[in-house]
Amino acid sequence: GDKYVEVMKQYYDYVKSRIRIGVEGYDTSLEPIDLYRALESLFKTCGEVHNMEIRRDRVTKALQKSCIVILRGEGAGDKALQLNGSDIGGRKIVVTRLPPGLDLSTGLSTDVLAARNVAHNKRKYSEGISVTGYDTSLTKDDVKNALTNHFSTCGEITDVFVLNSRALVYFYEQGSNNRALQLSGTDLGGCTVVVKALPYPKPKGSAWTRLRYRFRSATLSTITGWAHQILNSHGLFF
């Protein structure tokens, strides 16, 4: 809910405060620790050296030709650019400023990004039911509104899909499906609805693949490290 949106906003604010600097031109035969120390010594004059991304080639074990230095602090980016052409191990490095990463390059505010992230994950981790028996002569909009009202007490509804002979209703809240199943056989506008739980995931190649799969996974692809720890500290889990 709103608490999770606020947590995600904090995460995006944190990411937005980072300044990503690209560095290349150094000697790729250096040991990673030597390059790390040299870059740390050079860029600490710009602000807080928050992190570095230094990688090796899997085959040759040599350093990759470019790396990323992550800084924090007011004016750190401009100061870092002034270090372009600095000497590291007898070679002049090329310093560039990189996009912020994640979705921040879209220009959307962290409030919007947080709300969009939460909405995406609610849909991703929701569970669904299949509903039949309603009045199929109604328009799809009327059916959608009727089903939304009928199942609103079961939990938070993320989506309602009205198909030709059935409708799919998805919930994001533990126990919602069980509560919805208890409404099977109840009256909806003079018709008796039949409610069944949807298995997931659906087999590939099925017509159902046109709809979003609803299934749970062990990790969140968009929330790692710092954000996952914050979620745990707030008692929020998916």
Beta strands, then each sheet from edge to edge (+ up, - down):
strand 1: 19-24
strand 2: 48-53
strand 3: 66-72
strand 4: 87-88
strand 5: 91-92
strand 6: 94-97
strand 7: 127-132
strand 8: 157-162
strand 9: 167-171
strand 10: 187-188
strand 11: 191-192
strand 12: 194-197
sheet 1: 2+ 3- 1+ 6-
sheet 2: 4+ 5-
sheet 3: 8+ 9- 7+ 12-
sheet 4: 10+ 11-
end
